[in-house]
Amino acid sequence: MRQLWAYAYRVVPPPPTDGLGQLRKLLDSENASAFEQARAWAAQLILEQRSTQILVVADSPNQHRPVNHRLESALAELEAHYRVTDPIAIRSGDITPTH
């Protein structure tokens, strides 16, 4: 099993509600593209009252990939203030399959 990595974009304050649709569309497109190309990259938008998190699970700790640049460009268009956490290795035993 290949090594997976997790990291998050934390957006504070949350982007405007009308901008969330753009982010969702981008994440859906990137998730589908990764699936079609058999790459391990998936992102989930997590909405909280005081912040928005974008949790990313990928097959590489590299946060300078084209997909990251597209996500960061979308956040910049929304004038969103964000920070990115350091990647954390996910042990294969930490992953529970869902069927």
N, C-alpha and C positions, 0 to 999 in steps of 0.2 A: 504494500500500500504506500502511495506517495505521501510525503510530508505536506501538511496543510498549515496555513498561517492565518491568523485573524488580526484585524485591526479595525479601527473605527474613525470616522470623521465625526467630530462633535461640533454642531452648529449652535452658537449662542449669540443672540437670541434666535429662536426658530425663524426660518424664512417665512415670508408672507404666504398665506394659504393659497393664493393663486399661483405661486411659484412651485408649490409641492407637486402639482400636476406635471410640470416640466421634469422635475427630478424623478418622479415615478416612471414617466415615459422613458427617460434615459436609462434608468436602472433596469427596467423590463427589457429594453433593447439590448443592453450589455449582457444581462443574464442569458438571454436567448442566443446571442452571438457566441458566448463562451460555451454554451451547451452544444450548439451546432459544430463548433470547432473542437469539441472534446477537450476543452480547457477547464481547469478548476478555477473558477472565479464566479462568485455570487455575492450580491449585495442586498441588504434588507433595510428599508427605511423604518426607523423606530421613532414615533412621535411622542414627545413628552411635553408637559406644560411649559417648562422653562428652556428646553433645548430640543434639538432634533439630532438623532444619531443615525449614521449610516454605517451599519456593520458589514464588513467585507470579509469573506473567507476566500483565500486564494492558494494556488500551488507554489507561490513564491513570496518571500518577504519584500520583494522589490516594490516600492511605492511610486516608482517613476516610469511606469508603463503607460502606453497610450490611453488605456482605459482610465487610469487615474487622472491623466491630464484632461480628458473629456469631462470627467466628474468635477474636477476643480474649476474648469472653465464655466460649467453650468452654475456652480456655486458663486463664482465671481460675477456672472451675469445677474444673479439675484442680489448682489452686494452683501452676501452672507459672510459673516465672520466665523471662521472655523479653525479647528486644529486637528491634527491627525495623530493618533496614538502610535506608539511603536508596535511593530508586528510581534505577535506572540505565537510560538509554535504550538500547534494542537496535536497532542499525542493521539495515535490511532484509537486507543482505548477510550478516549474522551468523546468519540463520535458514535452516536447511537443511530443506527439505520431506522428510517421510518418507512413502513410498508403499509 
